């Protein structure tokens, strides 16, 4: 079985790996109080909650026929492109980068044309808000412009220690867009404070339930599932959640994600109650509030 990225539930936490694209759910029911925000940290994001130490200690806009509407950074919405471009950054001067390769592009006879040494593509196109639809031989591909207001970003300051965190609204939920790093229990990967700064702090589940700032909470499995469903389901969520940098390669392919929604999941690994640490660079793990009963 071939895996490219990941996102799946096991017991009461979520895994993201650099080599998987899979979804497996055994999710008990739990309802959180209404009116609260969600804590999304890559390792402690608002969605799952907290990076774990588990018990193991476990830009330019115009009408859709104008070339300036195409300027920006476009990511394929599904995360799986079937040989179509997945990541296109188009500049005003008619140059750009497509899946890591330099290209030239233009609009000619109301068609969008990409050219490079190894690639040639001409498509009908339509720009609507932050979405770009390319149609070629009757097949449509949809992209989102991450330079525009597609990602509804914000921030808040934790009054307990005055640390500032980014936030992101995805659907009707608001998550933290970086991992919590509040010094109330938990550990830094390899006991190195620099890793807490980079990845957030690792917590066991009991601590994770109580460590959230006022007005935030550790999400339930149902709340995680709402997020996963909004972003397209288990088979594509891993690549969309992962940050665009920081993930190790797998079998010669990049483990990085598209980060299309701004969740910015990082591979912070995990720790155990015995003081061991593992998989930094290759996996990220977030707690859910729902208790798992074997």
N, C-alpha and C positions, 0 to 999 in steps of 0.2 A: 504494500500500500504506500502510495506516495503522499507526503505531507509537505506543505509549503509554509504554513503559518499556523497559529493556533488560537483557540479560545474555547475552553470547555470547563464545565463544573465537575468537581470531584468532591464528594462529601459537602462541606460547607465553605469551600473557597474556589476561586477561579484561577485557572492556569493560563498564562500566555507563554508560548515557546517560540523560538526562532525557526523551528522546522515543521510546524503543524498547521493544518487547516481543518479543524474538526470540532464538533460540538457534541457533548455527551451530558445529559441532564438527569440527575436524580435530585429533584428539588422539592423539599417539603414546603408546605404553605405557611406563610407568615405575613402579617400586615403591619406596616409601620404607621405611626400617627400621621395624619395629613398636615400639610402646611409647613413641613420642614424641608430643608434643602438636603442635597445628597453630597457625600464626601467622596470625591474621585481622586485617588492618588495612585500613581503607578507604584504600587506597593502599599498604597494606603489611599487610594482614590476613593472618591465619594461613592463610587458605584459598588465596589465590593467592600471597600472599606480599607483595610489596613494591610500593608505588606506583611507577610507573616513570618513568624518565627515558629512555627507551628508546633503542634504537639507531634510534631516532630521536634520543638517548643513551639511542635507541629506545627480694474483699476480703472481702467478707463471704461466708461459705459456710453454706448450710443445705440442707434437702431440696429436691428439684427442683420442688416445687409452691409454694415460698415466694418472694415477690418479692425478698427480700434476696439471694437467690442470683444475681439479675440485676445487682446493683450492681457496677460496674467498667467497665473500658475494653475493649471487644470489637472485634476486627478480623476481617474475613471471611477465612477460611483460604485460599481459592483465589486471592485477589487480583483476581478478576474477578467482578462481582456481577450482571450482567445486570439493572440497574435496582433491585436489592435493596440495602439499606444495606451500605456497606463498612466504615464506621468509626462505632461507636456508643459514646459515653461516658455511662453511666447513673448518676445520683446518687441518694442515699437519699431525697431529698425529692420524688422523682417527676419531676424535670426532667432534662434531658440535652442532648447535642449529637449530632446524627446527620448525618454527611457535611458538617459545618460549619454546619448549621442548628439552631437551638434547638428542642427538642421537649418534650412531656410524655409520660410513660409510666406504665403501671399493669398489674397483673395482675387480670383479671376473668374469673370462670368458668373459671379455670385456663388462660386465654389471655393472651398477651403483646400489649399494645396500645400502639402509638406514634401520637401525634397531633401535628401542627403545622399551620401555616397552609396548607402545600401538600402535606402528606403524611398519609396515614392507613393504618395497617397493623395487622391482627390475625392472630396466628399461634399455633398450638400450639407449645409449647416444652419442651425438656428440658435440664437442666444436669447435666453429668457431669464432675467435676473442673474443669479449666480450659476445657472446651468447652461451647458453647451451640449447640443445634440448633433452628432454627426451621423449621416445616413449614407451608406455605401451599398449598392446592389440590394436595396430594400432592407438591410440590416441596420438597426439604430444602436448607437452607443452614447451614453450620457456621462458627462463630466461635470465636476463642480469646481468653481473658481475660489481657491482658498485665500486669494488676495482681497476678496470682497467680504461682505457681511455674513457669509455663510456660517462662519464660526462666531457665535455670540459670546465673546470673552469678557471676563470681569476679574475682580480680585476682592479679597477681604483680609483683614488682619486679625490674627488670633490674639485676643486681649490678654491671654495668660502669659505670653512671652514676647508679644509684639512681632512675631514672624508673619510675613505677608505671603499669601498663597494666591495663585491664579485660579480662576473658576471658568467653567464652560457650560453653556446651556445646550443640551441635546434633547430634542423633542420638548417635552414639558418638564424635564428634570434638570436640575442644576447640580453639577459635580465639581469637586476640586480637580484641577488639571495638573496637579503635582502631588507627590507623596507627603503625607503628614510627617513632621519631624518634631514632635513634642516630647520633651524629656520626662516622661512619666512611665517608667518601666521600659521594656523593650531593649533592643540592642542595635548597634551598628554592624553592618556586614564586616566580618573579620575584626570586629572591635575597633574599627578605624573611623573616627568622627567624620573624615572626608567622605565616606560612603553614605553616612546619614545625610550629609549636605547634598550629595548627588542623587541618591536613590530614595531617601526617606528612611524612617526608622522601622525596624522589624519588630512586630508585636506578637505575643501569643493571643489566642482568641479571647480569653477572659479580659485581658487588658484592652484589646481592640474594641470591646463592647462599651467601654467607659471612657475612652481617651479622646473622643471627638469634641471639637469646640462647641460652645453653646450655639444652638440653632442648627446644628448638623447632627447626622446620625450615621451609624454603620448600616448600609443598605441590606435589605432582606434579599433572599434568592429571587422572589417575585419582582422586586425592583431592579435587580440585575437583569432579569429576563426581559423586562419592559425595555431596557436599554438595548439589549442584544436584538430583540425583535425590531426595534426602530431602525437599527443600523443594517438590517438585512438578514439577520439570522445567524445561527451557529457556524455555518460553513464559511462565512466571510468576515465575521466579526474580528477575528484575531489580527488580520492584516490591517483592518481599519483602526483598531485600538492602539496598535504599537506605534511608538515614536519613529520618526523618519531617520534617526541616527542612534547608534549605541548598541544595536543587536549584532551578535556574532553571525557570520556566514554559516550556511548549512549545505554541505555537498556542493560547494562552489557557488551557491546562490546567496544573495543578500537575505539576511533575516530581518531587515528593517521593514517597518510597515508604511502605510500611506498617511496615517494620522489624520484622516480626512475629517474627523469630527472634533479634533483638538483634545482627545483624551490623553494622548502623549504617554502611553504606557511604556515604562522602562524595565529592563531586565535586571531587577535588583536581587534575584536569587532568594534563598531562604536560609534559616538557621534552625538549630535544634537545641533542646534544653541541655544537651551535653556539651554545648559550646562549639559545635561544628557548623560550618557554613558551606553552601554549595550552589552552583549553577548561575552565579552572577554573569551577566552578559548573554545568557541563554534562556532564562525564564524569569517571569514576573508572576507574583502570586498575591491575590487580594482576598481578604476575609469577607464573608457575608454574615449577617446577624442571625440568620436562620440556623437553629441547632440541628445537627445531623445525629440521628439515632440509628445505630447499626441494626 
